[in-house]
């Protein structure tokens, strides 16, 4: 794992674009392969943002 989190959720200022990613973490829809893929995509996206 990297030093930085792949997802940061501020409950006082929720980023609407993260809602789909958060839903993937629910017990009913959790899939480890999808979770790892989403984490990688978010990590790359955050790295590109600087």
ZIQUI-V288153 format. One line per field, one symbol per residue. phi: phi as a letter, one per 30 degrees, with the letter a starting at -180 (. if undefined). psi: psi as a letter, one per 30 degrees, with the letter a starting at -180 (. if undefined). burial: I if it has 9 or more other ideal C-beta (glycine too) atoms within 8 Angstrom, else O. A space follows every 50 residues. Layout:
BEGIN
phi = ???
psi = ???
burial = ???
END
This chain:
BEGIN
phi = .ddcddbbccddbddedcedddddddedcdbedddddddddddddddddj
psi = klfkkfkkjjffikjfffeeeeeffleegkjeeeeeeeeeeeeeeeeef.
burial = OOOOOIOOOOOOOIOOOIOOIIOIOOOOOIOOOOIOOIIIOIIOOIOOOO
END
